[in-house]
Structures are given as C-alpha cells and as structure tokens.
Amino acid sequence: MFEKKVYEWRSQMNKVLSNVALLEVKIGGMNEVSFNFINTFDGEYLKTIVCKNVVKLRYESIGKETFTYFIGEAYSKKLSYEETDEALEYFNFGFNKSDYKELVLVSLEGGEIDIDVLCESFSLVN
C-alpha cells in the first residue's frame, strides 16, 4: 500500500469526514490525541476524531501557523499486520516494530495541513 503515492493509498481508505475545519488538536494522557472539527458553513461544532494509544503522529503545515484549517478529507483504515509493518517503515518508526500487530491509520488532508496518525484505536464522536 505505501509503495504508492500518498493520494493513491488514501484512496484505499474509508472517508470519515469531508469539507470540515480543524478547530483544535488536544494531546492527552495515555498517548491520546483528539481532533475537533467544526462545520465550514456555520462554524458550529461537528465531530471529534479520537485516536488512542498513538504510536506515531506526522504533522506537516504549509503557510499559516494558526487554527482553523480547512480539511478536505479525513480518512481511516484498520491496517493488516503487513500494512502495519509497511506503515511503521514508511513513517520512519524507530522502535521495536514487532510490538505492533494491527494499527489504525487516520489521515487528515487539507490545503495547508497534512496529518497522519498511527494508533491502536480510533473513534468518531458527536
């Protein structure tokens, strides 16, 4: 999966949100990260993506360094053992890879920001 270009492997993932704005990112205890989204039309709270037991978080930003960011698509995919190994390699994970059998990849794609999270579980909360 990861030998392809990013837009190609994202096309194999499940779309969980589209055309939203990322309002804030919260990093909590127990390796948890939450992404809070608002509606781009009226600014009302929409959903939160919660990633638990985060193994790797990759954040890239182009341009401004302030919230809110437009997120065109948010994706998730439960990775197989082989895909987990490939993902850990792709995202330059430097620790003991054999500790992780199946992870979830959450990917946020926007014009100015790009975030990928490898975690043990993920949920979409109202």
C-alpha positions as CSV (number, residue, x, y, z in Angstrom):
1,M,0.0,0.0,0.0
2,F,2.7,2.5,1.0
3,E,4.8,2.0,-2.1
4,K,2.2,4.2,-3.9
5,K,1.9,7.9,-3.8
6,V,0.0,9.4,-0.8
7,Y,-3.1,10.2,-2.8
8,E,-3.2,6.6,-4.1
9,W,-3.0,5.0,-0.7
10,R,-5.5,7.4,0.7
11,S,-8.0,6.4,-2.0
12,Q,-7.9,2.9,-0.4
13,M,-9.0,4.3,3.0
14,N,-12.5,4.9,4.4
15,K,-13.7,8.6,4.2
16,V,-15.0,9.6,7.7
17,L,-15.3,13.4,7.2
18,S,-15.2,15.9,4.3
19,N,-15.2,19.6,3.9
20,V,-14.7,20.5,7.6
21,A,-12.5,22.8,9.5
22,L,-10.0,21.6,12.1
23,L,-10.5,23.8,15.1
24,E,-8.1,22.3,17.6
25,V,-5.9,19.4,18.5
26,K,-5.7,18.1,22.0
27,I,-3.0,15.8,23.2
28,G,-4.0,13.9,26.4
29,G,-2.7,11.3,28.7
30,M,-2.2,7.7,27.7
31,N,-0.9,8.7,24.2
32,E,-4.3,10.1,23.2
33,V,-4.9,12.8,20.6
34,S,-8.2,14.4,19.7
35,F,-9.0,16.4,16.6
36,N,-12.1,18.7,17.0
37,F,-13.9,19.8,13.8
38,I,-16.4,22.5,13.0
39,N,-18.8,22.9,10.1
40,T,-17.3,25.2,7.4
41,F,-20.7,26.7,6.7
42,D,-21.8,28.0,10.2
43,G,-18.8,27.4,12.5
44,E,-20.8,25.0,14.7
45,Y,-19.1,22.1,16.4
46,L,-19.4,19.0,14.2
47,K,-17.4,15.9,15.3
48,T,-14.2,14.8,17.1
49,I,-11.8,12.1,16.0
50,V,-10.2,10.4,19.0
51,C,-7.0,8.4,18.5
52,K,-5.9,6.2,21.4
53,N,-2.6,4.7,22.1
54,V,-0.9,6.8,19.4
55,V,2.3,5.2,18.1
56,K,3.3,7.9,15.5
57,L,1.9,11.3,14.6
58,R,3.1,13.1,11.5
59,Y,2.2,16.8,11.0
60,E,3.1,18.9,8.0
61,S,2.0,22.5,7.6
62,I,2.4,24.9,4.7
63,G,1.7,28.6,5.2
64,K,0.0,30.0,8.2
65,E,0.5,28.5,11.7
66,T,-2.9,29.3,13.2
67,F,-6.1,27.3,13.5
68,T,-8.6,26.8,11.9
69,Y,-7.5,24.7,9.0
70,F,-9.7,23.5,6.1
71,I,-9.7,19.7,5.9
72,G,-11.0,18.5,2.6
73,E,-11.0,14.8,3.6
74,A,-10.4,12.8,6.8
75,Y,-9.8,9.0,6.3
76,S,-9.3,6.0,8.5
77,K,-8.2,2.4,7.8
78,K,-7.6,-0.6,10.0
79,L,-4.3,-1.9,8.8
80,S,-3.4,-5.6,8.4
81,Y,-0.2,-6.9,10.0
82,E,1.7,-6.5,6.7
83,E,0.3,-3.0,6.2
84,T,1.1,-2.0,9.8
85,D,4.7,-3.1,9.2
86,E,4.8,-1.1,5.9
87,A,3.3,2.0,7.7
88,L,5.8,1.9,10.5
89,E,8.6,1.7,7.9
90,Y,7.0,4.5,5.8
91,F,6.6,6.8,8.7
92,N,10.2,6.1,10.0
93,F,9.2,4.5,13.2
94,G,12.5,3.7,15.0
95,F,11.5,1.4,17.9
96,N,10.6,-2.2,18.1
97,K,8.1,-2.8,15.3
98,S,7.2,-6.3,16.3
99,D,5.3,-4.9,19.3
100,Y,2.5,-3.7,16.9
101,K,0.4,-6.3,15.0
102,E,-2.5,-4.2,13.6
103,L,-2.8,-0.5,13.9
104,V,-5.3,2.1,12.6
105,L,-4.1,4.8,10.2
106,V,-6.0,8.2,10.5
107,S,-5.2,10.7,7.8
108,L,-6.3,14.4,7.5
109,E,-5.8,16.1,4.2
110,G,-6.1,19.8,3.7
111,G,-4.7,22.5,1.5
112,E,-2.4,23.9,4.2
113,I,-2.0,20.9,6.6
114,D,-1.4,17.2,6.4
115,I,-1.7,14.9,9.4
116,D,-1.2,11.1,9.7
117,V,-1.7,9.2,12.9
118,L,-0.9,5.5,13.6
119,C,-2.8,4.4,16.7
120,E,-4.2,1.2,18.2
121,S,-7.8,2.5,18.1
122,F,-9.8,5.4,16.7
123,S,-13.4,6.7,17.2
124,L,-15.6,9.4,15.7
125,V,-17.5,11.2,18.4
126,N,-20.5,13.5,18.1
